[in-house]
Each structure stands twice: as structure tokens, then as C-alpha cells.
Amino acid sequence: MVQYTQNKEDLAQQKAKKFNLWLGMIGMFMMFAALSSGFIVYTAGGVDKGIKTLLPHAFIYSTLLIILSSVTMQLAYIAAKKTQFARQKLLLVTTLILGFGFFAIQVYAWGVLSSRGVVFVNNNASQSFIYVFTGMHLAHILAGIIVLVRALVGRISGVNQVSNVFRMDLAALFWHFLGILWIYIYVFLLLNQ
């Protein structure tokens, strides 16, 4: 493993960026907690206000993909720390492919829901919440993909090892958070279907 040093100003900037990421993730968590609360309050208003449909099986496959992508992301981060750059790039590309696969399966699941008559605008807001939860998560997945691409471009362009590991650290933290967030959303919707 390569040892590296950095000056105090760079270290302070990195700490600030990581702190901002944590603040952003806390904000995202609070947003989904608020959506969950809204869903619970709405469905408590009557028996006729439940989801009244089974979630598409595609959500199971997207859950498996996001878990697998979290594993490949962690392996890419470890490879970066060990200066195994070819392995890091391969695992980052794999994570990106899995991320795009997750996105595609989620959109496919929307098609399944739509074919069952579960559409975004309807008389049952519980069904609309499925689209809100998954749509907001997909927006964050796109942000995660941008972070992954930035880490990959940094590695390809040959950024210094300190920047490489820092980018990978942020990317891994955010990507794992997105995976945990999806598992929460999926379990929440499963328990309320």
C-alpha cells in the first residue's frame, strides 16, 4: 500500500466536502422519512386508502443489483487504496453497469405497475407514493452515477493517489447510502402493500 501525504489546506477541503456529503445524506434521509410519515398518515385515514396492489417482482431484481453494486463499489475502493488501478477501473465500470441496470429495472417496474392500472395520478394517493418513493430514489441514483463517473474519470486521467482515494471514499459512502436507502424503501413498501 502506498503511503501519501497532503497539506493542511487540502485536508481541510476534503473534510469540508465529506461533511457536506453527510449533511446531504441526512437531508435525503429526512426527506424519505417525511414521505414515509405522509404515507402512514394518509393510509390511516381509511381501509380504502392502501396500496391495493402487489409490488412488481422487478423490485426484487433491482434490490439484488443494488446490493451487488455495493459490493463491487467497496472492492473498487479497496483496490484504489492498494493502488490496483486496473482492478479499480474494472470494478468501477462494473458498478456503473449495475447502477444503470438498477435504473432500467426500476423503469420497467413502473411499466408493470402502469399495466396493472396503477398510475401516478389516480384517486388513491398510496399508489402515487410508489412512484414518488422510487422516482426520488432514481433521481439520487442518477446523482450517484455522476459521482461514480467522476471517480472513474479521475482514475483514468491519473489524478494523484490522495485525490483518487478521496474520490473513491466519497463515491463509496454515497453509493452504499443509496443501497441502504433503497432497501428501506422496498421493505417499507412491502410491509404496506
C-alpha positions in Angstrom: 0.0 0.0 0.0 1.4 3.4 -1.0 1.8 6.0 1.7 1.0 9.5 0.8 0.8 12.9 2.5 -1.2 16.0 1.9 -1.1 19.6 3.1 -3.4 21.1 5.7 -5.4 23.1 3.2 -6.2 20.1 1.1 -7.1 18.1 4.2 -9.4 20.8 5.4 -11.1 21.0 2.0 -11.6 17.2 1.9 -13.1 17.3 5.4 -15.5 20.0 4.4 -16.6 18.1 1.3 -17.1 14.9 3.3 -19.1 16.9 5.9 -21.3 18.3 3.1 -21.9 14.9 1.8 -23.0 13.7 5.3 -25.3 16.7 5.5 -26.8 15.9 2.1 -27.4 12.3 3.1 -29.0 13.3 6.3 -31.3 15.7 4.3 -32.1 12.9 1.9 -32.9 10.5 4.8 -35.2 13.2 6.4 -37.0 13.7 3.1 -37.7 10.0 2.8 -38.7 9.8 6.5 -41.2 12.7 5.8 -42.6 10.8 2.8 -43.0 7.7 4.9 -44.8 9.7 7.6 -47.1 11.2 4.9 -47.8 7.8 3.6 -48.7 6.4 7.0 -50.9 9.3 7.8 -52.7 9.0 4.5 -53.3 5.3 4.8 -54.5 5.6 8.4 -57.4 7.6 7.0 -59.4 4.5 5.9 -59.3 1.0 4.6 -59.8 2.1 1.0 -56.5 4.1 1.1 -54.0 1.3 0.9 -51.7 0.4 -2.0 -54.1 -2.4 -3.1 -51.6 -3.9 -5.5 -48.6 -6.2 -5.2 -45.2 -4.7 -5.9 -43.7 -5.9 -9.1 -41.2 -8.8 -8.9 -38.7 -6.5 -10.7 -38.1 -4.7 -7.4 -36.5 -7.9 -6.1 -34.1 -8.0 -9.0 -33.3 -4.3 -8.6 -32.6 -4.9 -4.9 -30.2 -7.7 -5.8 -28.4 -5.4 -8.3 -28.0 -2.6 -5.8 -26.6 -5.0 -3.2 -24.2 -6.5 -5.8 -23.2 -3.0 -6.9 -22.4 -2.0 -3.3 -20.1 -5.0 -3.1 -18.3 -4.1 -6.4 -18.0 -0.4 -5.2 -16.4 -1.5 -1.9 -14.0 -3.7 -3.8 -13.1 -0.8 -6.1 -12.4 1.4 -3.1 -10.2 -1.3 -1.6 -8.4 -1.6 -5.0 -7.8 2.2 -5.1 -6.3 2.1 -1.6 -4.0 -0.7 -2.7 -3.1 1.2 -5.9 -4.5 -1.7 -8.0 -5.7 0.8 -10.6 -6.7 -1.6 -13.4 -8.8 -3.5 -10.9 -10.3 -0.3 -9.5 -11.3 0.8 -13.1 -12.9 -2.6 -13.9 -14.8 -2.6 -10.6 -16.0 1.0 -11.1 -17.2 0.2 -14.6 -19.0 -2.9 -13.2 -20.6 -0.8 -10.5 -21.7 1.7 -13.2 -23.2 -1.1 -15.3 -25.1 -2.4 -12.3 -26.3 1.1 -11.5 -27.7 1.5 -15.0 -29.2 -1.9 -14.7 -30.9 -0.9 -11.4 -32.3 2.2 -13.2 -33.6 0.2 -16.1 -35.3 -2.4 -13.9 -37.0 0.4 -11.9 -38.4 2.0 -15.0 -39.5 -1.5 -16.2 -41.3 -1.9 -12.8 -43.1 1.4 -13.5 -44.4 -0.2 -16.7 -45.6 -3.2 -14.9 -47.4 -1.0 -12.4 -48.9 1.0 -15.2 -50.1 -2.1 -17.0 -52.0 -3.0 -13.8 -53.7 0.3 -13.7 -51.5 1.7 -11.0 -50.6 5.1 -12.4 -49.1 8.2 -10.8 -52.3 10.4 -11.0 -55.2 8.5 -9.5 -57.8 8.6 -6.7 -55.6 6.6 -4.4 -52.5 8.6 -3.3 -51.0 5.4 -1.8 -50.3 4.1 -5.3 -48.9 7.5 -6.2 -46.5 7.2 -3.3 -44.9 4.2 -5.0 -43.9 6.4 -7.9 -42.8 9.2 -5.5 -40.5 6.9 -3.4 -39.0 5.1 -6.4 -38.8 8.3 -8.6 -37.0 10.3 -5.9 -34.6 7.4 -5.3 -33.9 7.1 -9.0 -33.0 10.8 -9.1 -30.5 10.1 -6.3 -29.2 7.1 -8.3 -28.5 9.4 -11.2 -26.5 11.7 -8.8 -24.7 8.6 -7.6 -23.9 7.6 -11.2 -22.4 11.0 -11.8 -20.2 10.6 -8.6 -19.1 7.2 -9.9 -18.3 8.6 -13.4 -16.3 11.4 -11.7 -14.3 8.9 -9.7 -13.7 6.8 -12.9 -12.6 9.9 -14.9 -10.3 10.9 -12.1 -8.7 7.5 -12.2 -8.4 7.4 -16.0 -6.9 10.9 -16.1 -4.4 9.9 -13.5 -5.2 12.1 -10.5 -2.8 11.8 -7.6 -3.3 9.0 -5.2 -4.7 11.3 -2.4 -7.4 12.6 -4.7 -8.1 9.2 -6.1 -8.7 7.6 -2.7 -10.7 10.6 -1.6 -13.0 10.5 -4.6 -13.4 6.7 -4.1 -14.2 7.3 -0.4 -17.0 9.8 -1.2 -18.3 7.6 -4.0 -18.4 4.5 -1.9 -20.1 6.3 1.0 -22.8 7.8 -1.2 -23.3 4.6 -3.2 -23.7 2.5 0.0 -26.1 5.1 1.4 -28.2 4.8 -1.8 -28.3 1.0 -1.5 -29.4 1.2 2.2 -32.0 3.8 1.3 -33.4 1.5 -1.5 -33.6 -1.4 0.9 -35.5 0.8 3.4 -37.9 2.0 0.6 -38.5 -1.5 -0.7 -39.1 -3.0 2.8 -41.4 -0.1 3.7 -43.5 -0.6 0.6 -43.6 -4.4 1.0 -44.8 -4.0 4.6 -47.6 -1.6 3.4 -48.8 -3.3 0.2 
